[in-house]
């Protein structure tokens, strides 16, 4: 049973990686999409940093 779950998970994750790579390569050719993605990634990193600074751990 565990081998089946592992194999199905492997196939699913392989499909996600290949599909994501295809989408990324197509979007990489559009400069405005690249600009927006870069800005969103920067905002996300700043948001994570703010969350870490303000956590009470």
Number of C-alpha atoms within 10 A of each C-alpha: 5 7 8 9 10 11 11 12 12 12 11 11 12 12 12 12 11 11 11 12 12 12 11 12 10 10 14 14 10 10 10 11 12 14 11 11 14 12 12 12 11 12 12 12 12 12 12 12 12 11 11 11 10 9 8 6 5
